[in-house]
Amino acid sequence: MSQKVLLNEKEVNIILHRLACQLIEKHKDFSDTVLIGLQPRGIYLADRIAKILREDYNVENIQLGYLDITFFRDDFRRGDKTLEANKTKINFLVEDKNIVFIDDVLYTGRSIRAALTAIQSFGRPNEIELLTLIDRRFSRHLPIQPNYRGRQVDVINNEKVRVNWKENDKEDAVYLIER
């Protein structure tokens, strides 16, 4: 099993700032916009984007939540592997809000489909957008595309993209791993 660095810490930081700026351009003061990190790994990216918006760009009213999609996945109870649920933390109304789903890697699109179903339990948003750090372009099973993407990569199916975050993996980096 070999791995190649797709993004180092400096490149990840540059991309995070670019994504934050793109959000500011579209959503201005975030009064009608909420950020929702998709459990489990999208929460690290969502936390980081929210922190950059608050600390580096002085956006004060960021509402950030986490959405667990485990029981909305189409592979729930289909395999031998038991899926472990995470916690949903949405302490605000999503009704008539603009939602930005945030996930680390867009692969088949099935997680996003599950998130679209799961969020309906909280109300009817005005608009839903998608922000991803990595877009695996040739792996889509569903017609889902990100509104904001950090890096688009061409990855074949026997390769995996792994995103490491300091908070969880002690480094900021993105790797392409051959299985």
Residue pairs with C-beta under 8 A, 6 or more apart in sequence:
1 177
1 178
1 179
2 177
2 178
3 162
3 175
3 176
3 177
3 178
4 175
4 176
5 173
5 174
5 175
6 134
6 151
6 153
6 161
6 174
6 175
6 176
7 15
7 150
7 151
7 173
7 174
8 172
8 173
9 171
9 172
9 173
12 133
12 150
12 172
12 173
12 174
13 172
15 133
15 150
15 151
16 45
16 48
16 49
16 52
16 150
17 52
17 56
18 150
19 49
19 131
19 133
19 148
19 150
20 49
20 52
20 53
20 56
20 57
21 57
22 148
23 33
23 49
23 53
23 100
23 131
23 148
24 53
24 57
24 59
26 129
27 33
27 98
27 100
29 59
29 61
30 53
30 59
30 61
30 62
30 63
31 61
32 96
32 97
32 98
32 126
33 63
33 97
33 98
33 99
33 100
34 63
34 64
34 65
34 92
34 94
34 97
34 98
34 99
34 100
35 46
35 49
35 50
35 62
35 63
35 64
35 65
35 100
35 102
36 46
36 64
36 65
36 66
36 67
36 90
36 99
36 100
36 101
36 102
36 115
36 119
37 43
37 44
37 45
37 46
37 47
37 64
37 65
37 66
37 67
37 102
37 103
38 66
38 67
38 69
38 101
38 102
38 103
38 111
38 112
38 115
39 66
39 67
39 68
39 69
39 70
39 86
39 87
39 88
40 86
41 103
41 104
41 105
41 163
41 165
42 101
42 102
42 103
42 104
43 66
44 104
44 163
44 165
44 167
44 168
45 102
45 103
45 104
45 131
45 133
45 163
45 165
46 64
46 66
46 102
47 64
47 167
48 165
49 102
49 131
50 62
50 64
53 59
53 62
54 60
54 62
63 92
65 88
65 89
65 90
65 91
65 92
66 86
66 87
66 88
66 89
66 90
67 88
67 90
67 101
67 115
67 118
67 119
68 85
68 86
68 87
68 88
68 118
69 111
69 114
69 115
69 118
70 76
70 83
70 84
70 85
70 86
71 85
71 118
72 114
72 115
72 117
72 118
73 83
73 110
73 111
73 114
74 110
74 113
74 114
75 83
75 110
76 83
88 118
90 122
93 122
93 123
94 119
94 122
94 123
94 124
94 125
95 122
95 123
95 124
95 125
96 123
96 124
96 125
96 126
97 125
97 126
98 125
98 126
98 127
98 128
98 129
99 119
99 125
99 127
99 128
99 129
100 128
100 129
100 130
100 131
100 147
100 148
101 112
101 115
101 128
101 129
101 130
101 131
102 131
102 132
103 111
103 112
103 115
103 130
103 131
103 132
104 132
104 133
104 134
104 163
105 132
105 133
105 134
105 135
105 136
105 161
105 163
106 112
106 130
106 132
106 134
106 135
106 136
106 140
106 144
106 146
106 149
107 136
107 139
107 140
107 161
108 139
108 140
108 141
108 142
109 140
109 141
109 142
109 143
109 144
110 141
110 142
112 130
112 142
112 144
113 142
113 144
116 128
119 125
119 128
129 147
129 148
130 144
130 145
130 146
130 147
130 148
131 146
131 147
131 148
131 149
132 146
132 148
132 149
132 150
133 149
133 150
133 151
133 163
133 174
134 149
134 150
134 151
134 152
134 153
134 161
134 163
134 174
135 145
135 146
135 149
135 150
135 151
135 152
135 153
136 153
136 155
136 161
137 152
137 153
137 154
137 155
138 154
138 155
138 156
139 155
139 157
151 174
153 161
153 176
155 161
155 176
158 178
158 179
159 176
159 177
159 178
159 179
160 176
160 177
160 179
161 174
161 175
161 176
161 177
162 174
162 175
162 177
163 173
163 174
164 170
164 171
164 172
164 173
164 174
164 175
165 172
166 172
